[in-house]
Amino acid sequence: MMKGFQGKMCPRCHHAQMKRWTDLSGDEKFLAERLPMSFEFSAEERKKHLFCPRCWFEDIDRTTQTV
Ligand SMILES: [Zn+2]
């Protein structure tokens, strides 16, 4: 479990458990691949994002990347 990841809340629907790409089930990945973000980001990039399995908000988590 990555530090700081636990308890990440969806800013849109306040679902308390956003998931990383690797945590998504097969069905969830199928849905996530159809989000509008998939046109803007490569599959590799999206593996760094967080996904809300309730409303499918996609969080571009920049906190792990130094600017
Ligand atoms: Zn949500």
N, CA, C, O and the ligand as a Tripos MOL2 file, in Angstrom:
@<TRIPOS>MOLECULE
protein
  269   267    68     0     0
PROTEIN
NO_CHARGES

@<TRIPOS>ATOM
      1 N           0.8420   -1.2100    0.0000 N.3       1 MET1
      2 CA          0.0000    0.0000    0.0000 C.3       1 MET1
      3 C           0.8680    1.2480    0.0000 C.2       1 MET1
      4 O           1.7690    1.3870    0.8270 O.2       1 MET1
      5 N           0.6010    2.1280   -0.9050 N.am      2 MET2
      6 CA          1.4100    3.3340   -1.0170 C.3       2 MET2
      7 C           1.0290    4.3480    0.0580 C.2       2 MET2
      8 O          -0.1470    4.5230    0.3780 O.2       2 MET2
      9 N           2.0180    4.9960    0.5940 N.am      3 LYS3
     10 CA          1.7830    6.0020    1.6120 C.3       3 LYS3
     11 C           1.0410    7.1880    1.0070 C.2       3 LYS3
     12 O           1.3820    7.6610   -0.0770 O.2       3 LYS3
     13 N           0.0260    7.6610    1.7200 N.am      4 GLY4
     14 CA         -0.6990    8.8280    1.2590 C.3       4 GLY4
     15 C          -1.8310    8.5050    0.3080 C.2       4 GLY4
     16 O          -2.6430    9.3740   -0.0110 O.2       4 GLY4
     17 N          -1.8940    7.2720   -0.1440 N.am      5 PHE5
     18 CA         -2.9490    6.9120   -1.0830 C.3       5 PHE5
     19 C          -4.2480    6.5860   -0.3710 C.2       5 PHE5
     20 O          -5.3310    6.9330   -0.8440 O.2       5 PHE5
     21 N          -4.1390    5.9280    0.7490 N.am      6 GLN6
     22 CA         -5.3220    5.4770    1.4760 C.3       6 GLN6
     23 C          -6.2060    6.6580    1.8790 C.2       6 GLN6
     24 O          -5.7080    7.6650    2.3800 O.2       6 GLN6
     25 N          -7.4850    6.5370    1.6650 N.am      7 GLY7
     26 CA         -8.4060    7.5740    2.0810 C.3       7 GLY7
     27 C          -8.5410    8.7060    1.0890 C.2       7 GLY7
     28 O          -9.1530    9.7280    1.4000 O.2       7 GLY7
     29 N          -7.9870    8.5470   -0.0970 N.am      8 LYS8
     30 CA         -8.1410    9.5690   -1.1350 C.3       8 LYS8
     31 C          -9.6090    9.6430   -1.5380 C.2       8 LYS8
     32 O         -10.2060    8.6640   -1.9860 O.2       8 LYS8
     33 N         -10.1700   10.8400   -1.3630 N.am      9 MET9
     34 CA        -11.5990   10.9830   -1.5980 C.3       9 MET9
     35 C         -11.8850   11.6100   -2.9540 C.2       9 MET9
     36 O         -11.1690   12.5010   -3.4100 O.2       9 MET9
     37 N         -12.9360   11.1300   -3.5790 N.am     10 CYS10
     38 CA        -13.3460   11.6970   -4.8600 C.3      10 CYS10
     39 C         -13.8580   13.1210   -4.6550 C.2      10 CYS10
     40 O         -14.7770   13.3270   -3.8620 O.2      10 CYS10
     41 N         -13.2910   14.1020   -5.3450 N.am     11 PRO11
     42 CA        -13.7330   15.4910   -5.1740 C.3      11 PRO11
     43 C         -15.1130   15.7600   -5.7680 C.2      11 PRO11
     44 O         -15.7330   16.7820   -5.4750 O.2      11 PRO11
     45 N         -15.5810   14.8530   -6.5900 N.am     12 ARG12
     46 CA        -16.8750   15.0810   -7.2360 C.3      12 ARG12
     47 C         -18.0290   14.4860   -6.4300 C.2      12 ARG12
     48 O         -19.0060   15.1800   -6.1490 O.2      12 ARG12
     49 N         -17.9270   13.2120   -6.0570 N.am     13 CYS13
     50 CA        -19.0570   12.5590   -5.3800 C.3      13 CYS13
     51 C         -18.7270   12.1690   -3.9400 C.2      13 CYS13
     52 O         -19.5730   11.6250   -3.2310 O.2      13 CYS13
     53 N         -17.4850   12.4520   -3.5090 N.am     14 HIS14
     54 CA        -17.0500   12.2010   -2.1290 C.3      14 HIS14
     55 C         -17.0180   10.7300   -1.7710 C.2      14 HIS14
     56 O         -17.0610   10.3760   -0.5920 O.2      14 HIS14
     57 N         -16.9460    9.8870   -2.7520 N.am     15 HIS15
     58 CA        -16.7010    8.4780   -2.5040 C.3      15 HIS15
     59 C         -15.2930    8.3530   -1.9060 C.2      15 HIS15
     60 O         -14.3350    8.9350   -2.4150 O.2      15 HIS15
     61 N         -15.1910    7.5960   -0.8380 N.am     16 ALA16
     62 CA        -13.9500    7.6440   -0.0500 C.3      16 ALA16
     63 C         -12.8310    6.7710   -0.6030 C.2      16 ALA16
     64 O         -11.6920    6.8610   -0.1420 O.2      16 ALA16
     65 N         -13.1340    5.9440   -1.5650 N.am     17 GLN17
     66 CA        -12.1080    4.9950   -1.9940 C.3      17 GLN17
     67 C         -11.8710    5.0700   -3.4920 C.2      17 GLN17
     68 O         -12.4430    4.3020   -4.2660 O.2      17 GLN17
     69 N         -11.0340    5.9900   -3.8810 N.am     18 MET18
     70 CA        -10.6440    6.0280   -5.2840 C.3      18 MET18
     71 C          -9.6190    4.9330   -5.5430 C.2      18 MET18
     72 O          -8.8720    4.5310   -4.6500 O.2      18 MET18
     73 N          -9.6010    4.4680   -6.7690 N.am     19 LYS19
     74 CA         -8.7310    3.3400   -7.0990 C.3      19 LYS19
     75 C          -7.6740    3.7320   -8.1130 C.2      19 LYS19
     76 O          -7.8860    4.5880   -8.9720 O.2      19 LYS19
     77 N          -6.5310    3.0790   -7.9870 N.am     20 ARG20
     78 CA         -5.5370    3.1840   -9.0460 C.3      20 ARG20
     79 C          -5.9230    2.2260  -10.1660 C.2      20 ARG20
     80 O          -6.7430    1.3250   -9.9900 O.2      20 ARG20
     81 N          -5.3120    2.4460  -11.3140 N.am     21 TRP21
     82 CA         -5.6090    1.6000  -12.4770 C.3      21 TRP21
     83 C          -5.4420    0.1150  -12.1440 C.2      21 TRP21
     84 O          -6.2640   -0.7240  -12.5140 O.2      21 TRP21
     85 N          -4.3560   -0.1790  -11.4360 N.am     22 THR22
     86 CA         -4.0500   -1.5750  -11.1240 C.3      22 THR22
     87 C          -5.0440   -2.1840  -10.1440 C.2      22 THR22
     88 O          -5.1360   -3.4060  -10.0230 O.2      22 THR22
     89 N          -5.7900   -1.3260   -9.4410 N.am     23 ASP23
     90 CA         -6.7710   -1.8280   -8.4810 C.3      23 ASP23
     91 C          -8.1460   -2.0540   -9.1060 C.2      23 ASP23
     92 O          -9.0340   -2.6420   -8.4870 O.2      23 ASP23
     93 N          -8.3060   -1.5830  -10.3260 N.am     24 LEU24
     94 CA         -9.5990   -1.7510  -10.9920 C.3      24 LEU24
     95 C          -9.8020   -3.1980  -11.4190 C.2      24 LEU24
     96 O          -8.8570   -3.8910  -11.7970 O.2      24 LEU24
     97 N         -11.0470   -3.6370  -11.3490 N.am     25 SER25
     98 CA        -11.3720   -4.9720  -11.8540 C.3      25 SER25
     99 C         -11.4590   -4.9210  -13.3770 C.2      25 SER25
    100 O         -11.4010   -3.8440  -13.9700 O.2      25 SER25
    101 N         -11.5940   -6.0630  -13.9930 N.am     26 GLY26
    102 CA        -11.6870   -6.1280  -15.4540 C.3      26 GLY26
    103 C         -12.8240   -5.2870  -16.0010 C.2      26 GLY26
    104 O         -12.6490   -4.5660  -16.9830 O.2      26 GLY26
    105 N         -13.9840   -5.3750  -15.3760 N.am     27 ASP27
    106 CA        -15.1380   -4.6000  -15.8180 C.3      27 ASP27
    107 C         -14.9070   -3.1060  -15.6500 C.2      27 ASP27
    108 O         -15.3070   -2.2980  -16.4880 O.2      27 ASP27
    109 N         -14.2500   -2.7580  -14.5440 N.am     28 GLU28
    110 CA        -13.9840   -1.3450  -14.2760 C.3      28 GLU28
    111 C         -12.9790   -0.7730  -15.2640 C.2      28 GLU28
    112 O         -13.1110    0.3750  -15.6900 O.2      28 GLU28
    113 N         -11.9940   -1.5480  -15.6230 N.am     29 LYS29
    114 CA        -11.0320   -1.1040  -16.6400 C.3      29 LYS29
    115 C         -11.7170   -0.8870  -17.9820 C.2      29 LYS29
    116 O         -11.4170    0.0590  -18.7100 O.2      29 LYS29
    117 N         -12.6390   -1.7820  -18.2890 N.am     30 PHE30
    118 CA        -13.4120   -1.6710  -19.5260 C.3      30 PHE30
    119 C         -14.1340   -0.3280  -19.5820 C.2      30 PHE30
    120 O         -14.1420    0.3400  -20.6160 O.2      30 PHE30
    121 N         -14.7430    0.0630  -18.4550 N.am     31 LEU31
    122 CA        -15.4370    1.3480  -18.3770 C.3      31 LEU31
    123 C         -14.4460    2.5110  -18.4090 C.2      31 LEU31
    124 O         -14.6740    3.5180  -19.0790 O.2      31 LEU31
    125 N         -13.3540    2.3550  -17.6820 N.am     32 ALA32
    126 CA        -12.3680    3.4390  -17.5880 C.3      32 ALA32
    127 C         -11.7430    3.7390  -18.9480 C.2      32 ALA32
    128 O         -11.3920    4.8820  -19.2420 O.2      32 ALA32
    129 N         -11.6090    2.7120  -19.7640 N.am     33 GLU33
    130 CA        -11.0390    2.9060  -21.0970 C.3      33 GLU33
    131 C         -11.9390    3.7490  -21.9900 C.2      33 GLU33
    132 O         -11.5030    4.2650  -23.0190 O.2      33 GLU33
    133 N         -13.1840    3.8810  -21.5900 N.am     34 ARG34
    134 CA        -14.1300    4.6560  -22.3770 C.3      34 ARG34
    135 C         -14.3680    6.0690  -21.8440 C.2      34 ARG34
    136 O         -15.2060    6.8060  -22.3650 O.2      34 ARG34
    137 N         -13.6340    6.4320  -20.8160 N.am     35 LEU35
    138 CA        -13.7360    7.7950  -20.2980 C.3      35 LEU35
    139 C         -13.0890    8.7750  -21.2700 C.2      35 LEU35
    140 O         -12.1710    8.4110  -22.0060 O.2      35 LEU35
    141 N         -13.5700   10.0280  -21.2720 N.am     36 PRO36
    142 CA        -13.0010   11.0330  -22.1940 C.3      36 PRO36
    143 C         -11.5060   11.2330  -22.0050 C.2      36 PRO36
    144 O         -10.8030   11.6040  -22.9450 O.2      36 PRO36
    145 N         -11.0210   10.9920  -20.8010 N.am     37 MET37
    146 CA         -9.5910   11.1680  -20.5120 C.3      37 MET37
    147 C          -8.7050   10.2590  -21.3640 C.2      37 MET37
    148 O          -7.5290   10.5480  -21.5860 O.2      37 MET37
    149 N          -9.2810    9.1690  -21.8310 N.am     38 SER38
    150 CA         -8.4740    8.2280  -22.6090 C.3      38 SER38
    151 C          -8.0440    8.8160  -23.9410 C.2      38 SER38
    152 O          -7.1390    8.2950  -24.5910 O.2      38 SER38
    153 N          -8.6940    9.9090  -24.3500 N.am     39 PHE39
    154 CA         -8.2810   10.5810  -25.5870 C.3      39 PHE39
    155 C          -7.1210   11.5360  -25.3410 C.2      39 PHE39
    156 O          -6.4020   11.9190  -26.2650 O.2      39 PHE39
    157 N          -6.9560   11.9100  -24.0860 N.am     40 GLU40
    158 CA         -5.9360   12.9080  -23.7530 C.3      40 GLU40
    159 C          -4.6630   12.2940  -23.2010 C.2      40 GLU40
    160 O          -3.5860   12.8820  -23.2940 O.2      40 GLU40
    161 N          -4.7950   11.1060  -22.6250 N.am     41 PHE41
    162 CA         -3.6490   10.4970  -21.9720 C.3      41 PHE41
    163 C          -3.4120    9.0980  -22.5190 C.2      41 PHE41
    164 O          -4.3440    8.3850  -22.8920 O.2      41 PHE41
    165 N          -2.1510    8.7340  -22.5560 N.am     42 SER42
    166 CA         -1.8090    7.3780  -22.9780 C.3      42 SER42
    167 C          -2.1380    6.4000  -21.8520 C.2      42 SER42
    168 O          -2.3390    6.8000  -20.7050 O.2      42 SER42
    169 N          -2.1900    5.1340  -22.1900 N.am     43 ALA43
    170 CA         -2.4670    4.1100  -21.1910 C.3      43 ALA43
    171 C          -1.4340    4.1410  -20.0750 C.2      43 ALA43
    172 O          -1.7560    3.9110  -18.9090 O.2      43 ALA43
    173 N          -0.1990    4.4240  -20.4390 N.am     44 GLU44
    174 CA          0.8610    4.4910  -19.4290 C.3      44 GLU44
    175 C           0.6180    5.6390  -18.4540 C.2      44 GLU44
    176 O           0.7840    5.4820  -17.2450 O.2      44 GLU44
    177 N           0.2250    6.7930  -18.9880 N.am     45 GLU45
    178 CA         -0.0570    7.9510  -18.1430 C.3      45 GLU45
    179 C          -1.2150    7.6710  -17.1950 C.2      45 GLU45
    180 O          -1.1850    8.0540  -16.0250 O.2      45 GLU45
    181 N          -2.2180    7.0090  -17.7100 N.am     46 ARG46
    182 CA         -3.4350    6.8020  -16.9140 C.3      46 ARG46
    183 C          -3.2080    5.8220  -15.7740 C.2      46 ARG46
    184 O          -3.9900    5.7940  -14.8240 O.2      46 ARG46
    185 N          -2.1720    5.0330  -15.8480 N.am     47 LYS47
    186 CA         -1.8610    4.1350  -14.7410 C.3      47 LYS47
    187 C          -1.4130    4.9020  -13.5010 C.2      47 LYS47
    188 O          -1.3750    4.3490  -12.4030 O.2      47 LYS47
    189 N          -1.0720    6.1860  -13.6830 N.am     48 LYS48
    190 CA         -0.6950    7.0220  -12.5430 C.3      48 LYS48
    191 C          -1.8970    7.7700  -11.9820 C.2      48 LYS48
    192 O          -1.7920    8.4110  -10.9370 O.2      48 LYS48
    193 N          -3.0280    7.6960  -12.6560 N.am     49 HIS49
    194 CA         -4.2150    8.4250  -12.2280 C.3      49 HIS49
    195 C          -4.9990    7.6290  -11.2020 C.2      49 HIS49
    196 O          -4.7880    6.4310  -11.0160 O.2      49 HIS49
    197 N          -5.9210    8.3380  -10.5340 N.am     50 LEU50
    198 CA         -6.8560    7.6720   -9.6380 C.3      50 LEU50
    199 C          -8.2500    7.7540  -10.2450 C.2      50 LEU50
    200 O          -8.6180    8.7440  -10.8780 O.2      50 LEU50
    201 N          -9.0050    6.7000  -10.0370 N.am     51 PHE51
    202 CA        -10.3370    6.6180  -10.6340 C.3      51 PHE51
    203 C         -11.3720    6.4210   -9.5360 C.2      51 PHE51
    204 O         -11.1700    5.6520   -8.5960 O.2      51 PHE51
    205 N         -12.4840    7.1330   -9.6780 N.am     52 CYS52
    206 CA        -13.5930    6.9110   -8.7610 C.3      52 CYS52
    207 C         -14.5230    5.8750   -9.3850 C.2      52 CYS52
    208 O         -15.0910    6.1280  -10.4480 O.2      52 CYS52
    209 N         -14.6910    4.7190   -8.7530 N.am     53 PRO53
    210 CA        -15.5340    3.6750   -9.3300 C.3      53 PRO53
    211 C         -17.0250    3.9710   -9.2200 C.2      53 PRO53
    212 O         -17.8450    3.2080   -9.7300 O.2      53 PRO53
    213 N         -17.3830    5.0620   -8.5660 N.am     54 ARG54
    214 CA        -18.7980    5.4120   -8.4490 C.3      54 ARG54
    215 C         -19.2270    6.3710   -9.5530 C.2      54 ARG54
    216 O         -20.2030    6.1040  -10.2540 O.2      54 ARG54
    217 N         -18.5050    7.4920   -9.7190 N.am     55 CYS55
    218 CA        -18.9130    8.4900  -10.7120 C.3      55 CYS55
    219 C         -17.9200    8.5800  -11.8670 C.2      55 CYS55
    220 O         -18.1420    9.3270  -12.8200 O.2      55 CYS55
    221 N         -16.8260    7.8210  -11.7870 N.am     56 TRP56
    222 CA        -15.7860    7.7800  -12.8160 C.3      56 TRP56
    223 C         -15.0920    9.1040  -13.0400 C.2      56 TRP56
    224 O         -14.6820    9.4390  -14.1520 O.2      56 TRP56
    225 N         -14.9710    9.8500  -11.9520 N.am     57 PHE57
    226 CA        -14.0740   10.9950  -11.9810 C.3      57 PHE57
    227 C         -12.6390   10.4710  -12.0640 C.2      57 PHE57
    228 O         -12.2680    9.5310  -11.3610 O.2      57 PHE57
    229 N         -11.8520   11.0830  -12.9180 N.am     58 GLU58
    230 CA        -10.4530   10.6560  -13.0590 C.3      58 GLU58
    231 C          -9.5380   11.7270  -12.4930 C.2      58 GLU58
    232 O          -9.5140   12.8610  -12.9710 O.2      58 GLU58
    233 N          -8.7900   11.3520  -11.4760 N.am     59 ASP59
    234 CA         -7.9340   12.3140  -10.8010 C.3      59 ASP59
    235 C          -6.5160   12.2110  -11.3330 C.2      59 ASP59
    236 O          -5.8610   11.1740  -11.2200 O.2      59 ASP59
    237 N          -6.0620   13.3030  -11.9110 N.am     60 ILE60
    238 CA         -4.6800   13.3540  -12.3870 C.3      60 ILE60
    239 C          -3.8150   13.7420  -11.2020 C.2      60 ILE60
    240 O          -3.6480   14.9220  -10.8940 O.2      60 ILE60
    241 N          -3.2780   12.7470  -10.5550 N.am     61 ASP61
    242 CA         -2.5660   12.9590   -9.3060 C.3      61 ASP61
    243 C          -1.1650   13.4840   -9.5790 C.2      61 ASP61
    244 O          -0.2650   12.7310   -9.9510 O.2      61 ASP61
    245 N          -0.9930   14.7940   -9.3860 N.am     62 ARG62
    246 CA          0.3040   15.4060   -9.6580 C.3      62 ARG62
    247 C           1.2000   15.4250   -8.4280 C.2      62 ARG62
    248 O           2.3600   15.8320   -8.4880 O.2      62 ARG62
    249 N           0.6350   14.9740   -7.3100 N.am     63 THR63
    250 CA          1.4060   15.0730   -6.0650 C.3      63 THR63
    251 C           2.5990   14.1210   -6.0670 C.2      63 THR63
    252 O           3.5750   14.3480   -5.3520 O.2      63 THR63
    253 N           2.5250   13.0590   -6.8650 N.am     64 THR64
    254 CA          3.6230   12.1010   -6.9060 C.3      64 THR64
    255 C           4.7280   12.5400   -7.8580 C.2      64 THR64
    256 O           5.8120   11.9570   -7.8830 O.2      64 THR64
    257 N           4.4350   13.5840   -8.6450 N.am     65 GLN65
    258 CA          5.4280   14.0450   -9.6100 C.3      65 GLN65
    259 C           5.9770   15.3980   -9.1970 C.2      65 GLN65
    260 O           5.2110   16.3210   -8.9230 O.2      65 GLN65
    261 N           7.2600   15.5200   -9.1490 N.am     66 THR66
    262 CA          7.8730   16.8050   -8.8290 C.3      66 THR66
    263 C           7.8550   17.7210  -10.0490 C.2      66 THR66
    264 O           8.1500   17.2900  -11.1630 O.2      66 THR66
    265 N           7.5140   18.9560   -9.8350 N.am     67 VAL67
    266 CA          7.4220   19.9080  -10.9460 C.3      67 VAL67
    267 C           8.7710   20.5410  -11.2230 C.2      67 VAL67
    268 O           8.8900   21.3710  -12.1250 O.2      67 VAL67
    269 ZN        -16.7420   10.0010   -7.5570 Zn       68 ZN68
@<TRIPOS>BOND
     1     1     2 1
     2     2     3 1
     3     3     4 2
     4     3     5 am
     5     5     6 1
     6     6     7 1
     7     7     8 2
     8     7     9 am
     9     9    10 1
    10    10    11 1
    11    11    12 2
    12    11    13 am
    13    13    14 1
    14    14    15 1
    15    15    16 2
    16    15    17 am
    17    17    18 1
    18    18    19 1
    19    19    20 2
    20    19    21 am
    21    21    22 1
    22    22    23 1
    23    23    24 2
    24    23    25 am
    25    25    26 1
    26    26    27 1
    27    27    28 2
    28    27    29 am
    29    29    30 1
    30    30    31 1
    31    31    32 2
    32    31    33 am
    33    33    34 1
    34    34    35 1
    35    35    36 2
    36    35    37 am
    37    37    38 1
    38    38    39 1
    39    39    40 2
    40    39    41 am
    41    41    42 1
    42    42    43 1
    43    43    44 2
    44    43    45 am
    45    45    46 1
    46    46    47 1
    47    47    48 2
    48    47    49 am
    49    49    50 1
    50    50    51 1
    51    51    52 2
    52    51    53 am
    53    53    54 1
    54    54    55 1
    55    55    56 2
    56    55    57 am
    57    57    58 1
    58    58    59 1
    59    59    60 2
    60    59    61 am
    61    61    62 1
    62    62    63 1
    63    63    64 2
    64    63    65 am
    65    65    66 1
    66    66    67 1
    67    67    68 2
    68    67    69 am
    69    69    70 1
    70    70    71 1
    71    71    72 2
    72    71    73 am
    73    73    74 1
    74    74    75 1
    75    75    76 2
    76    75    77 am
    77    77    78 1
    78    78    79 1
    79    79    80 2
    80    79    81 am
    81    81    82 1
    82    82    83 1
    83    83    84 2
    84    83    85 am
    85    85    86 1
    86    86    87 1
    87    87    88 2
    88    87    89 am
    89    89    90 1
    90    90    91 1
    91    91    92 2
    92    91    93 am
    93    93    94 1
    94    94    95 1
    95    95    96 2
    96    95    97 am
    97    97    98 1
    98    98    99 1
    99    99   100 2
   100    99   101 am
   101   101   102 1
   102   102   103 1
   103   103   104 2
   104   103   105 am
   105   105   106 1
   106   106   107 1
   107   107   108 2
   108   107   109 am
   109   109   110 1
   110   110   111 1
   111   111   112 2
   112   111   113 am
   113   113   114 1
   114   114   115 1
   115   115   116 2
   116   115   117 am
   117   117   118 1
   118   118   119 1
   119   119   120 2
   120   119   121 am
   121   121   122 1
   122   122   123 1
   123   123   124 2
   124   123   125 am
   125   125   126 1
   126   126   127 1
   127   127   128 2
   128   127   129 am
   129   129   130 1
   130   130   131 1
   131   131   132 2
   132   131   133 am
   133   133   134 1
   134   134   135 1
   135   135   136 2
   136   135   137 am
   137   137   138 1
   138   138   139 1
   139   139   140 2
   140   139   141 am
   141   141   142 1
   142   142   143 1
   143   143   144 2
   144   143   145 am
   145   145   146 1
   146   146   147 1
   147   147   148 2
   148   147   149 am
   149   149   150 1
   150   150   151 1
   151   151   152 2
   152   151   153 am
   153   153   154 1
   154   154   155 1
   155   155   156 2
   156   155   157 am
   157   157   158 1
   158   158   159 1
   159   159   160 2
   160   159   161 am
   161   161   162 1
   162   162   163 1
   163   163   164 2
   164   163   165 am
   165   165   166 1
   166   166   167 1
   167   167   168 2
   168   167   169 am
   169   169   170 1
   170   170   171 1
   171   171   172 2
   172   171   173 am
   173   173   174 1
   174   174   175 1
   175   175   176 2
   176   175   177 am
   177   177   178 1
   178   178   179 1
   179   179   180 2
   180   179   181 am
   181   181   182 1
   182   182   183 1
   183   183   184 2
   184   183   185 am
   185   185   186 1
   186   186   187 1
   187   187   188 2
   188   187   189 am
   189   189   190 1
   190   190   191 1
   191   191   192 2
   192   191   193 am
   193   193   194 1
   194   194   195 1
   195   195   196 2
   196   195   197 am
   197   197   198 1
   198   198   199 1
   199   199   200 2
   200   199   201 am
   201   201   202 1
   202   202   203 1
   203   203   204 2
   204   203   205 am
   205   205   206 1
   206   206   207 1
   207   207   208 2
   208   207   209 am
   209   209   210 1
   210   210   211 1
   211   211   212 2
   212   211   213 am
   213   213   214 1
   214   214   215 1
   215   215   216 2
   216   215   217 am
   217   217   218 1
   218   218   219 1
   219   219   220 2
   220   219   221 am
   221   221   222 1
   222   222   223 1
   223   223   224 2
   224   223   225 am
   225   225   226 1
   226   226   227 1
   227   227   228 2
   228   227   229 am
   229   229   230 1
   230   230   231 1
   231   231   232 2
   232   231   233 am
   233   233   234 1
   234   234   235 1
   235   235   236 2
   236   235   237 am
   237   237   238 1
   238   238   239 1
   239   239   240 2
   240   239   241 am
   241   241   242 1
   242   242   243 1
   243   243   244 2
   244   243   245 am
   245   245   246 1
   246   246   247 1
   247   247   248 2
   248   247   249 am
   249   249   250 1
   250   250   251 1
   251   251   252 2
   252   251   253 am
   253   253   254 1
   254   254   255 1
   255   255   256 2
   256   255   257 am
   257   257   258 1
   258   258   259 1
   259   259   260 2
   260   259   261 am
   261   261   262 1
   262   262   263 1
   263   263   264 2
   264   263   265 am
   265   265   266 1
   266   266   267 1
   267   267   268 2
@<TRIPOS>SUBSTRUCTURE
     1 MET1         2 RESIDUE 1 A MET
     2 MET2         6 RESIDUE 1 A MET
     3 LYS3        10 RESIDUE 1 A LYS
     4 GLY4        14 RESIDUE 1 A GLY
     5 PHE5        18 RESIDUE 1 A PHE
     6 GLN6        22 RESIDUE 1 A GLN
     7 GLY7        26 RESIDUE 1 A GLY
     8 LYS8        30 RESIDUE 1 A LYS
     9 MET9        34 RESIDUE 1 A MET
    10 CYS10       38 RESIDUE 1 A CYS
    11 PRO11       42 RESIDUE 1 A PRO
    12 ARG12       46 RESIDUE 1 A ARG
    13 CYS13       50 RESIDUE 1 A CYS
    14 HIS14       54 RESIDUE 1 A HIS
    15 HIS15       58 RESIDUE 1 A HIS
    16 ALA16       62 RESIDUE 1 A ALA
    17 GLN17       66 RESIDUE 1 A GLN
    18 MET18       70 RESIDUE 1 A MET
    19 LYS19       74 RESIDUE 1 A LYS
    20 ARG20       78 RESIDUE 1 A ARG
    21 TRP21       82 RESIDUE 1 A TRP
    22 THR22       86 RESIDUE 1 A THR
    23 ASP23       90 RESIDUE 1 A ASP
    24 LEU24       94 RESIDUE 1 A LEU
    25 SER25       98 RESIDUE 1 A SER
    26 GLY26      102 RESIDUE 1 A GLY
    27 ASP27      106 RESIDUE 1 A ASP
    28 GLU28      110 RESIDUE 1 A GLU
    29 LYS29      114 RESIDUE 1 A LYS
    30 PHE30      118 RESIDUE 1 A PHE
    31 LEU31      122 RESIDUE 1 A LEU
    32 ALA32      126 RESIDUE 1 A ALA
    33 GLU33      130 RESIDUE 1 A GLU
    34 ARG34      134 RESIDUE 1 A ARG
    35 LEU35      138 RESIDUE 1 A LEU
    36 PRO36      142 RESIDUE 1 A PRO
    37 MET37      146 RESIDUE 1 A MET
    38 SER38      150 RESIDUE 1 A SER
    39 PHE39      154 RESIDUE 1 A PHE
    40 GLU40      158 RESIDUE 1 A GLU
    41 PHE41      162 RESIDUE 1 A PHE
    42 SER42      166 RESIDUE 1 A SER
    43 ALA43      170 RESIDUE 1 A ALA
    44 GLU44      174 RESIDUE 1 A GLU
    45 GLU45      178 RESIDUE 1 A GLU
    46 ARG46      182 RESIDUE 1 A ARG
    47 LYS47      186 RESIDUE 1 A LYS
    48 LYS48      190 RESIDUE 1 A LYS
    49 HIS49      194 RESIDUE 1 A HIS
    50 LEU50      198 RESIDUE 1 A LEU
    51 PHE51      202 RESIDUE 1 A PHE
    52 CYS52      206 RESIDUE 1 A CYS
    53 PRO53      210 RESIDUE 1 A PRO
    54 ARG54      214 RESIDUE 1 A ARG
    55 CYS55      218 RESIDUE 1 A CYS
    56 TRP56      222 RESIDUE 1 A TRP
    57 PHE57      226 RESIDUE 1 A PHE
    58 GLU58      230 RESIDUE 1 A GLU
    59 ASP59      234 RESIDUE 1 A ASP
    60 ILE60      238 RESIDUE 1 A ILE
    61 ASP61      242 RESIDUE 1 A ASP
    62 ARG62      246 RESIDUE 1 A ARG
    63 THR63      250 RESIDUE 1 A THR
    64 THR64      254 RESIDUE 1 A THR
    65 GLN65      258 RESIDUE 1 A GLN
    66 THR66      262 RESIDUE 1 A THR
    67 VAL67      266 RESIDUE 1 A VAL
    68 ZN68       269 GROUP 0 **** ****
